Amino acid sequence: MSSKKEEVLALWSELFVAHPFAVRKVEEQMKGNTPLGLDEYDLLLVVSRQPKHRCKFSQLAEETLYTKSGVTRVAKRMLEKGYLLRENCEIDKRCSYAVLTKLGIEALKETWTIYSKAIVTVMEPCFNIEQTVQLRRLLGQLVDFLKDNQIVQLPSKKG
């Protein structure tokens, strides 16, 4: 019989391996079929959830799981493609905002159509409805614990 510690370590191993495999499979189905990659989608989604679809560039690294340099790289691509605009702050000249454009909103919607189908295709065959609900609840518990205990700073859950 395994100890709880051994089971926790085995669980970590499964999570560690499952996540990139699942992401890779979803990305394969999205490739060439969506205007946005996952990193671009996640960044624009964060901006879309802010009031008036605008977010301080400095806040983007806090609201995503990317490094500041990673956010800068993705944001630059989104600015070049016209999905975001840069808006200067009138009060603090050191601050600027990422503002989601209509083109960015359209790209989010179009990407979600394919992205959501890819997620379902990858995940649905693995679990029945009860298992899906239970796994979602359990992983939510983990996220809440990590946030509540300030073990890591995670983006806020919205919706």
trRosetta pair geometry for C-beta under 8 A, 3 or more apart (Angstrom, degrees):
i j d omega theta_ij theta_ji phi_ij phi_ji
2 6 4.3 -125 -168 85 101 127
2 7 5.2 118 122 -54 129 88
2 10 7.5 -26 -167 -3 158 140
3 6 4.7 98 54 6 78 101
3 7 7.0 -143 95 -3 42 87
4 7 5.6 -58 -149 40 33 112
4 8 6.2 37 152 -23 68 104
5 8 5.7 -51 -146 33 30 112
5 9 6.5 28 154 -16 63 105
6 9 5.8 -55 -150 37 31 110
6 10 6.3 31 152 -17 65 107
7 10 5.6 -53 -145 39 33 111
7 11 6.2 39 152 -24 65 104
8 11 5.5 -50 -148 34 31 115
8 12 6.5 37 151 -22 63 101
9 12 5.6 -47 -150 31 33 115
9 13 6.6 38 150 -21 62 103
10 13 5.5 -51 -153 32 35 116
10 14 6.6 34 150 -17 65 103
11 14 5.7 -56 -152 36 33 110
11 15 6.3 31 153 -16 67 106
12 15 5.8 -57 -147 40 31 110
12 16 5.9 34 155 -24 66 110
13 16 5.7 -54 -144 35 27 115
13 17 6.4 15 160 -9 62 109
14 17 6.1 -63 -146 43 27 102
14 18 5.7 25 160 -22 67 116
15 18 5.8 -56 -132 39 26 109
15 19 6.2 31 169 -27 63 106
16 19 6.8 -52 -151 22 17 109
17 20 7.2 -73 -163 42 31 94
17 21 6.3 23 155 -14 68 119
18 21 5.8 -70 -149 44 30 111
18 22 5.9 26 161 -19 71 112
19 22 6.0 -61 -146 37 24 107
19 23 6.2 21 159 -16 64 110
20 23 5.5 -54 -140 40 35 113
20 24 6.0 40 158 -24 67 105
21 24 5.8 -54 -148 34 27 112
21 25 6.5 26 155 -17 63 106
22 25 5.8 -55 -150 36 31 110
22 26 6.4 29 154 -16 65 107
22 122 5.6 120 -151 150 79 137
22 123 7.0 44 -145 -73 123 88
23 26 5.8 -57 -148 39 31 110
23 27 6.1 31 154 -19 66 108
23 38 6.9 -16 -160 -55 101 176
24 27 5.7 -56 -145 39 29 111
24 28 6.4 37 153 -27 63 102
25 28 5.7 -48 -149 27 31 115
25 29 6.9 25 154 -13 61 104
25 118 7.6 169 125 176 75 98
25 122 4.6 131 109 -114 128 126
26 29 6.0 -61 -157 38 33 107
26 30 6.3 25 150 -16 67 112
26 38 7.3 78 107 -76 116 129
26 115 7.1 45 178 -151 112 68
26 118 4.5 108 -146 135 71 120
26 119 5.9 23 -114 -78 125 59
26 122 5.5 -74 -66 -13 79 153
27 30 5.5 -61 -144 41 34 110
27 31 6.2 54 156 -47 68 95
27 37 7.3 25 -135 -154 102 87
27 38 6.1 -71 -89 -20 98 121
28 31 5.9 -36 -148 5 28 119
29 33 7.3 -45 151 34 56 142
29 114 7.2 -174 131 168 92 96
29 117 7.6 -135 147 100 136 88
29 118 3.8 166 85 -118 135 112
29 121 6.4 134 -97 64 165 143
29 122 7.5 -138 -3 -45 140 106
30 33 5.8 -129 -164 58 37 100
30 34 4.8 -30 -170 10 93 128
30 37 7.3 124 118 -127 132 50
30 38 7.4 125 58 -50 164 84
30 111 7.5 35 -151 -156 120 84
30 114 5.6 122 -118 124 74 118
30 115 6.0 27 -97 -89 125 69
30 118 5.6 -56 -51 -39 85 163
33 114 5.0 166 122 -141 115 157
34 37 7.6 141 90 -76 113 32
34 41 7.9 -10 148 -65 140 124
34 110 6.6 155 -143 122 73 88
34 111 4.3 77 -168 -120 121 75
34 114 4.8 -142 -69 58 107 139
34 115 6.6 58 -96 -48 158 88
35 107 4.3 -103 90 -138 136 95
35 110 5.7 57 6 86 112 129
35 111 6.0 -97 49 -61 77 97
36 40 4.1 -140 -158 95 95 117
36 41 4.4 127 124 -62 131 79
36 44 6.8 -88 -121 17 155 138
36 83 7.8 92 -86 -109 113 164
36 107 5.3 101 -37 159 111 109
36 108 7.2 18 0 -88 153 45
36 111 4.3 -32 44 -82 106 152
37 40 4.9 90 51 13 72 105
37 41 6.8 -132 97 -8 34 92
38 41 5.5 -54 -142 37 30 114
38 42 6.2 31 160 -20 66 105
38 115 7.7 132 -97 -125 76 122
39 42 5.9 -53 -147 35 28 110
39 43 6.5 27 155 -17 62 107
39 66 7.0 82 -148 -79 103 138
39 70 7.5 -107 -156 171 132 105
39 74 5.1 -127 141 -104 109 136
40 43 5.9 -57 -150 37 30 110
40 44 6.3 22 157 -11 66 109
40 74 5.8 -165 -89 -163 60 105
40 77 6.7 -82 -99 96 114 125
40 78 6.2 157 -146 -75 95 101
40 83 7.6 67 -178 70 111 166
41 44 6.1 -63 -147 43 27 104
41 45 6.0 32 155 -26 65 110
41 108 6.8 124 -141 -122 75 69
41 111 5.2 -150 -100 131 117 151
41 112 7.7 143 -151 -66 125 69
41 115 6.6 116 -138 -80 167 158
42 45 5.6 -54 -145 33 28 116
42 46 6.7 33 155 -22 62 100
42 64 5.8 104 137 -132 112 114
42 65 7.9 -52 164 28 151 87
42 66 7.9 137 101 -26 131 116
43 46 5.9 -51 -157 28 32 111
43 47 6.9 25 150 -12 63 104
43 60 6.5 29 -145 -163 92 121
43 64 6.1 -16 -93 -77 67 151
43 66 7.6 -19 -77 12 101 145
43 71 6.8 148 -114 -138 120 76
43 74 5.0 168 -34 127 157 132
43 75 6.5 -145 -179 -73 146 70
43 78 6.5 -135 103 -39 131 150
44 47 5.6 -55 -151 39 39 110
44 48 6.1 42 151 -25 69 106
44 78 6.5 177 -70 -130 98 141
44 83 6.1 -58 -99 155 130 127
44 84 7.3 -139 -103 -59 87 102
44 100 6.3 102 -158 -114 84 112
44 104 5.4 -161 -143 -176 125 107
44 107 6.9 -58 175 89 176 111
44 108 5.3 -146 121 -76 127 108
45 48 5.5 -52 -143 35 32 114
45 49 6.5 28 158 -19 63 107
45 108 6.5 139 -78 -135 70 122
46 49 6.1 -64 -155 34 28 108
46 50 7.2 32 149 -29 61 103
46 55 6.4 -2 129 -37 92 174
46 60 6.3 120 103 -134 145 74
46 63 4.6 123 -155 124 132 126
46 64 5.7 -85 -46 -61 153 93
46 155 6.9 -101 -110 -135 111 144
47 50 5.9 -53 -160 19 38 115
47 53 6.0 49 146 -174 85 68
47 54 7.0 2 -164 -115 92 18
47 55 4.7 -125 -114 10 69 121
47 60 7.6 -9 -64 -102 90 105
47 84 6.8 -132 -102 -107 178 111
47 98 5.3 -90 -106 110 132 111
47 99 7.4 162 -176 -136 126 15
47 100 4.7 148 122 -51 119 105
47 104 7.6 -29 86 150 134 147
48 53 5.6 -7 -121 -124 44 93
48 100 5.4 62 -81 -60 69 169
48 104 7.7 -161 -71 130 101 109
48 105 6.9 125 -113 -105 118 77
48 108 6.1 55 -55 -93 154 171
49 158 5.3 119 -166 83 139 159
49 159 7.8 -115 -124 -12 122 118
50 53 6.4 109 69 -127 83 18
50 54 5.9 -108 105 67 125 36
50 55 4.4 166 -19 -70 163 93
51 54 7.3 -38 90 47 61 80
52 99 7.8 -39 131 -131 92 97
53 99 6.3 77 111 -163 87 64
53 100 3.9 -89 172 43 118 110
53 105 7.6 -48 -126 -70 154 108
54 87 6.6 -34 -139 40 131 138
54 97 4.6 20 -179 169 107 133
54 98 6.8 167 -151 82 58 46
54 99 4.5 -13 -101 -100 95 78
54 100 7.3 -135 -71 9 49 74
55 59 5.4 -119 175 77 93 121
55 60 6.1 106 122 -71 124 82
55 63 7.0 -70 -167 20 144 157
55 97 6.4 141 68 -157 26 82
55 98 5.3 -19 63 57 83 96
56 59 4.2 90 66 -2 93 107
56 60 7.5 -141 96 -22 55 76
56 89 7.8 10 -110 -60 96 130
56 95 6.0 -47 -136 -164 112 106
56 96 7.5 122 -147 82 64 34
56 97 5.8 -58 -92 -101 43 68
56 98 7.7 52 142 12 7 80
57 60 5.7 -35 -160 3 41 118
57 71 7.7 145 -175 136 76 119
57 72 8.0 60 179 -98 115 71
57 75 6.5 88 -135 -164 101 168
57 86 7.8 5 -56 -127 127 94
57 95 7.9 172 33 -164 89 60
57 96 5.6 19 -3 79 121 83
57 97 6.9 -165 -26 -122 75 17
57 98 5.5 109 -81 -33 73 98
58 61 7.2 -50 -175 24 39 102
58 62 7.8 28 138 -5 63 110
58 95 6.9 -70 1 -126 123 83
59 62 5.4 -63 -161 43 52 113
59 63 5.8 38 148 -17 83 114
60 63 5.8 -65 -140 44 30 104
60 64 6.0 3 168 3 69 113
60 66 7.9 -20 139 62 90 112
60 71 4.7 147 114 -166 114 137
60 75 6.6 86 109 -67 173 130
60 98 6.4 46 -62 9 131 143
61 64 6.5 -66 -132 50 25 91
61 66 6.4 -100 -127 86 66 77
61 67 6.7 -9 -141 165 113 25
61 68 4.5 -19 -92 -89 155 65
61 70 7.9 117 -115 60 92 86
61 71 4.7 -121 -76 -3 77 152
62 153 6.7 -50 -154 135 82 131
62 155 7.7 124 132 -92 58 71
63 155 4.7 66 -169 -115 54 106
63 156 7.7 -42 -130 17 84 79
64 71 6.2 147 52 -92 134 109
64 155 6.4 27 -80 -59 25 131
65 154 7.7 -5 -84 -134 95 72
65 155 7.2 -89 -46 -13 75 107
66 70 3.7 -129 -179 98 109 126
66 71 4.9 143 97 -56 122 78
66 74 6.9 -31 -179 6 175 137
67 70 4.4 98 50 5 77 105
67 71 7.0 -142 92 -5 41 84
68 71 5.8 -53 -147 37 31 111
68 72 6.3 36 152 -23 64 106
69 72 5.5 -50 -147 34 33 116
69 73 6.4 37 153 -22 64 103
70 73 5.8 -53 -150 33 31 111
70 74 6.4 22 156 -11 66 107
71 74 6.0 -59 -145 42 31 105
71 75 5.8 30 158 -20 68 112
72 75 5.8 -56 -140 40 25 110
72 76 6.3 31 157 -25 62 106
73 76 5.9 -54 -152 29 26 113
73 77 7.0 24 151 -15 60 103
74 77 5.8 -55 -156 35 35 111
74 78 6.4 32 149 -18 67 107
75 78 5.5 -56 -147 38 35 112
75 79 6.3 39 153 -22 67 103
75 84 6.5 -56 -158 61 75 163
75 98 6.0 -96 -142 -99 118 136
76 79 5.7 -51 -148 34 31 113
76 80 6.4 31 153 -18 63 107
77 80 5.7 -56 -148 38 32 112
77 81 6.2 22 157 -12 67 110
78 81 5.9 -57 -141 42 30 106
78 83 4.4 -79 -164 69 83 112
78 84 4.3 52 128 4 108 115
78 98 7.6 41 96 -157 133 122
78 104 7.0 51 -171 -110 107 117
79 82 7.8 40 176 -68 29 24
79 83 7.7 -80 -61 54 21 71
79 84 5.1 -55 -78 77 60 99
79 85 7.3 103 -129 -111 80 22
79 86 6.2 14 -121 -35 129 99
81 103 7.7 -156 133 129 83 129
81 107 7.9 61 131 -73 131 161
82 101 6.0 -65 159 56 71 160
82 103 5.0 16 119 71 102 155
82 104 7.6 -147 121 -47 58 83
83 100 7.2 -29 161 -143 71 67
83 101 6.0 -156 -165 40 24 103
83 103 5.7 -112 -97 105 53 94
83 104 3.5 104 -170 -93 74 90
83 107 5.5 -47 -113 28 121 149
84 98 4.9 -28 -162 -166 132 92
84 99 6.4 129 -163 63 70 45
84 100 6.3 -41 -104 -97 69 42
84 101 6.5 -156 -91 -8 15 94
84 104 5.9 76 -58 -78 55 147
85 98 7.7 138 68 -161 42 45
85 99 4.5 -28 61 64 92 105
85 101 5.8 99 -24 -62 97 103
86 96 5.4 9 -173 163 95 132
86 97 7.3 144 -160 73 47 49
86 98 6.9 -29 -101 -99 58 52
86 99 7.6 175 -89 16 10 90
87 96 6.4 158 78 -168 41 79
87 97 4.4 -21 64 61 98 103
87 98 8.0 -170 21 -70 85 6
87 99 5.0 55 -13 -23 121 127
88 93 7.1 1 -174 -136 114 57
88 95 7.8 113 -165 92 56 60
88 96 5.2 -44 -105 -109 48 91
88 97 7.8 -139 -56 17 5 80
89 92 4.9 -2 105 58 134 74
89 93 7.1 -146 73 -83 85 21
89 94 7.9 -25 51 62 123 46
89 95 3.9 8 12 88 146 104
89 96 6.2 -134 -12 -89 84 35
89 97 6.6 110 -64 -26 83 94
91 95 7.6 -3 73 48 82 130
92 95 4.2 52 93 10 110 115
100 104 4.4 -133 -162 92 79 139
100 105 6.1 93 150 -55 116 81
100 108 8.0 -2 -158 -23 133 135
101 104 4.6 107 51 2 70 101
101 105 7.2 -127 100 -3 43 84
102 105 5.6 -49 -150 34 36 113
102 106 6.5 37 151 -18 65 103
103 106 5.7 -52 -149 36 32 113
103 107 6.4 35 151 -21 64 105
104 107 5.6 -52 -146 35 32 112
104 108 6.5 37 153 -21 64 102
105 108 5.7 -50 -151 32 32 114
105 109 6.5 29 153 -16 64 106
106 109 5.8 -57 -149 38 32 110
106 110 6.1 28 156 -16 67 110
107 110 5.9 -56 -141 41 29 109
107 111 6.0 29 159 -19 65 110
108 111 5.9 -60 -146 39 24 109
108 112 6.2 26 157 -23 63 108
109 112 5.8 -54 -146 32 27 111
109 113 6.9 37 154 -28 60 99
110 113 5.9 -46 -160 19 33 116
110 114 7.5 13 153 0 61 102
111 114 6.3 -69 -161 45 38 98
111 115 5.4 34 151 -23 76 120
112 115 5.3 -58 -126 46 32 114
112 116 5.6 33 171 -23 70 107
113 116 6.7 -55 -146 32 14 105
113 117 7.0 8 152 -11 52 111
114 117 5.8 -61 -153 39 33 110
114 118 6.2 34 151 -22 68 108
115 118 5.7 -57 -150 35 29 112
115 119 6.5 32 152 -22 64 103
116 119 5.7 -48 -148 31 34 114
116 120 6.5 32 154 -16 64 105
117 120 5.8 -56 -150 38 32 111
117 121 6.2 35 152 -22 66 108
118 121 5.6 -53 -145 36 31 114
118 122 6.3 24 158 -13 65 109
119 122 6.1 -64 -150 41 26 105
119 123 5.8 -5 167 6 67 120
120 123 6.4 -69 -128 51 23 92
120 124 5.0 24 -177 -30 67 123
121 124 6.9 -21 -94 25 12 109
123 126 5.9 -72 -166 30 45 115
123 127 7.0 -24 167 24 81 106
123 132 7.7 93 150 -117 112 110
124 127 7.5 -99 -152 52 27 73
127 131 3.9 -137 -161 96 101 118
127 132 4.6 136 115 -61 129 77
127 135 6.5 -83 -120 4 160 139
128 131 5.1 91 50 13 69 104
128 132 7.0 -128 98 -9 33 93
129 132 5.5 -55 -147 35 31 115
129 133 6.3 30 157 -17 66 105
130 133 5.9 -54 -148 37 30 109
130 134 6.2 27 155 -16 65 110
131 134 5.7 -57 -143 41 30 111
131 135 6.0 28 159 -18 67 108
132 135 6.0 -55 -142 38 25 107
132 136 6.3 27 157 -18 61 109
133 136 5.9 -57 -148 37 27 112
133 137 6.3 26 154 -18 63 109
134 137 5.7 -56 -148 37 30 111
134 138 6.2 27 156 -18 66 109
135 138 5.7 -55 -143 39 31 110
135 139 6.2 25 160 -13 66 107
136 139 6.1 -59 -144 41 26 104
136 140 6.1 30 154 -21 62 110
137 140 5.6 -57 -148 37 28 115
137 141 6.5 36 151 -25 62 102
138 141 5.5 -47 -154 27 33 117
138 142 6.9 34 148 -18 62 100
139 142 5.4 -47 -153 32 40 115
139 143 6.5 40 149 -18 67 102
140 143 5.6 -52 -146 37 35 111
140 144 6.2 35 154 -19 67 106
141 144 5.8 -55 -145 38 28 111
141 145 6.3 31 154 -21 63 107
142 145 5.8 -54 -148 35 29 113
142 146 6.4 26 156 -16 64 107
143 146 5.9 -58 -149 38 30 109
143 147 6.2 24 156 -14 66 110
143 154 6.4 -126 -162 107 91 173
143 157 7.3 96 130 -59 137 123
144 147 5.8 -59 -145 42 29 108
144 148 5.7 25 161 -18 68 114
145 148 6.0 -56 -134 41 24 107
145 149 6.0 1 170 3 62 116
145 151 7.6 13 129 8 75 131
146 149 6.6 -69 -139 50 19 95
146 151 4.7 -86 -148 56 68 114
146 152 5.2 -10 172 37 113 95
146 154 6.4 73 106 -21 114 130
147 150 7.4 16 179 -76 32 41
147 152 7.7 -50 -79 73 49 69
147 153 7.9 69 -123 -136 70 34
147 154 5.2 -80 -83 40 99 113
150 153 7.3 8 -149 -74 72 70
